[in-house]
Amino acid sequence: MKNDLLLINRLKLANTVDIYNVVLMWYFLLKMCIKRKT
């Protein structure tokens, strides 16, 4: 049971990191686009 909880927590952490990476990627892409326009 304890192992299952650890696994679930690890999956949640992995999902959070994935979302964070995607947000960062979009942020940098948008920054680059704005720099090109001005």
The 8 nearest C-alpha neighbors of each residue, nearest first, counted from 0:
[[1, 3, 2, 4, 5, 6, 7, 8],
 [0, 2, 4, 3, 5, 6, 7, 8],
 [1, 3, 5, 0, 4, 6, 7, 8],
 [4, 2, 6, 0, 5, 1, 7, 8],
 [3, 5, 7, 1, 6, 2, 8, 0],
 [6, 4, 2, 8, 3, 7, 9, 1],
 [5, 7, 9, 3, 4, 8, 2, 10],
 [8, 6, 4, 10, 9, 5, 11, 3],
 [9, 7, 11, 5, 10, 6, 4, 12],
 [10, 8, 6, 12, 7, 11, 5, 13],
 [9, 11, 13, 7, 12, 8, 14, 6],
 [12, 10, 8, 14, 9, 13, 15, 7],
 [11, 13, 9, 15, 10, 14, 8, 16],
 [12, 14, 10, 16, 15, 11, 9, 17],
 [15, 13, 17, 11, 12, 16, 10, 18],
 [16, 14, 12, 18, 13, 17, 19, 11],
 [15, 17, 19, 13, 14, 18, 20, 12],
 [18, 16, 14, 20, 19, 15, 13, 21],
 [17, 19, 21, 15, 20, 16, 22, 14],
 [18, 20, 16, 22, 17, 21, 15, 23],
 [21, 19, 23, 17, 22, 18, 24, 16],
 [22, 20, 24, 18, 23, 19, 17, 25],
 [23, 21, 19, 25, 24, 20, 26, 18],
 [22, 24, 26, 20, 21, 25, 19, 27],
 [23, 25, 21, 27, 22, 26, 20, 28],
 [26, 24, 28, 22, 23, 27, 29, 21],
 [25, 27, 23, 29, 24, 28, 22, 30],
 [26, 28, 30, 24, 29, 25, 31, 23],
 [29, 27, 25, 31, 30, 26, 24, 32],
 [28, 30, 32, 26, 31, 27, 25, 33],
 [29, 31, 27, 33, 28, 32, 26, 34],
 [32, 30, 34, 28, 29, 33, 27, 35],
 [33, 31, 29, 35, 34, 30, 28, 36],
 [32, 34, 30, 36, 35, 31, 29, 37],
 [33, 35, 31, 32, 37, 36, 30, 29],
 [36, 34, 32, 33, 37, 31, 30, 29],
 [37, 35, 33, 34, 32, 31, 30, 29],
 [36, 34, 35, 33, 32, 31, 30, 29]]
